[in-house]
Amino acid sequence: MEFKYIIYEKSEGIATITINRPEALNAFNADVINEILQALEDVKADENVRVVVLTGAGEKAFSAGADIKAMKGMNALKARELSQMGEKLCSALENLEKPVIAAINGYALGGGLEVAMACDIRIASENARMGQTEINIGLIPGWGGTQRLTRLIGMTKAKELIFTGKMIDARTAEQLGLVNMVVPQDKFREAVRQFALELAQKAPIALKVAKALINKGAEISLDAAIALEREGFGVVASTEDLQEGVLAFIEKRKPMFKGR
Ligand code: CAA
């Protein structure tokens, strides 16, 4: 597949999507979003892909958010379109039936942080800086930031970050539960690869059902969520992979999951 604004690579069961506009700190425009959506369609269709890594080109940014320059003279209809575009990307990542890791290798600001928050796992390099900085240009988060940030770190800190627009460093983000782990810059790419490889070797159907249950469960009552979990448990229990996992345990060997 040919892309202009992203780099799309597949190896070892990992699909890596790199936002490739380093001269604009990997800011999102419509083309970047459309290309990522196309790559995600390929991920869906390719059963050899078990996990996705989303990252930014260069050492400076995951993404500095929506393209601010394209906002000059923007009217309400265009802003609504921009919001819809970002929501479409976030929901494609959130609803993808495979785990997605955001490898935050620098700034993740505004829409950049919102996209990272729609991923399942966030690994930050030590130089990463995160923030919902929209307020500084007289705007609010428009790709789910008011909702996902609040769900991830709670209302107290979400309001502080969204109202002040300040950036936090990687360690603070880890303390807030915004990122899963922080890795020194020189070990970052390898740490992300190792984490992705670990997920790539897990049972794909179990991962898919667990992701859906965790995401859906956050939106519904506990009783309804537990009932869904029961059904999901039944589905996963009917897979060949469970039998492989049980056999591997008994035979004291590593399981080979096939996604069946
Ligand atoms: N959109 C377009 N271009 C951007 C950009 C963005 N979001 N962020 C950075 N760039 C461009 C800069 O304009 C600059 O390009 P030029 O050299 O052509 O001027 C280039 O990237 C490098 O940036 P800086 O020179 O500013 O780099 P710096 O190291 O001095 O500062 C920064 C880095 C603090 C991240 C600063 O670039 C910055 O504050 N960027 C904006 C971040 C932001 O506010 N993002 C939110 C966008 S709104 C949004 O995302 C809405 C939403 O919810 C969907």
Residues whose N, C-alpha, C, O or C-beta is under 5 A from the ligand:
A	BS01	CAA	E23 A24 L25 A27 A64 G65 A66 D67 I68 K69 Y107 L109 G110 G111 T133 E134 I140 P141 G142 W143
